[in-house]
Amino acid sequence: MFTIAEIEVHQSIAETKFSCDLNACKGACCTFPGGRGAPLQDDEVQEIQEAFPFIKEYLPERHRSVIDQFGLVDGESGYYATQCIDGKACVFVYYDNDIAKCSFERAYYEKKISWQKPLSCHLFPIRIGRTENNGKEIHFEYFSECAPALDKGKNENIALNHFVSTPLERAFGKEWTEELNKRIETVQ
């Protein structure tokens, strides 16, 4: 483990090769069972509210019905998450054949909205946590459903920090991300 600007970086980030393989995993990260959806920062609730009119058309009827009944998000300030369907799929998922995909990201790439998706989704499989001293730490979180992404990352030699470089910059800034990349390159 090492620290950059008071953020602890677990060694797992430096050691992991990773590249999503949607054809193999079918978008499992958007449909994990567990009861709560993707963690949200408080300011992301407003982003979701503003984006909803543009993404609504992509969502299956059942997802729109759950939103009508329970709202766009679950929780309260400091503990928001996306709503889920039966404790599994994020309510903002749509299906492209049998692959779960993000409606926010679709609208973003279609230039209907300027916000790509929740940061926790964008950073996945990196998670932001709290240290014992209430500081920030980041780590790679293993999910068996992501085994194909680990294989693809190894086969194509794609380091996790490079795979998620854009969301790392979004979360911590360009200089911080460049320092992370330098530090990882020196330990490999």
PyMOL commands that set and color helices and strands:
alter all, ss='L'
color gray80, all
select helices_A, chain A and resi 11-15+22-25+28-30+42-58+61-70+103-109+119-123+144-156+160-163+165-172+174-187
alter helices_A, ss='H'
color red, helices_A
select strands_A, chain A and resi 2-4+7-9+39-40+73-74+80-82+84-85+89-90+93-96+99-102+126-130+136-140
alter strands_A, ss='S'
color yellow, strands_A
deselect
rebuild
show_as cartoon
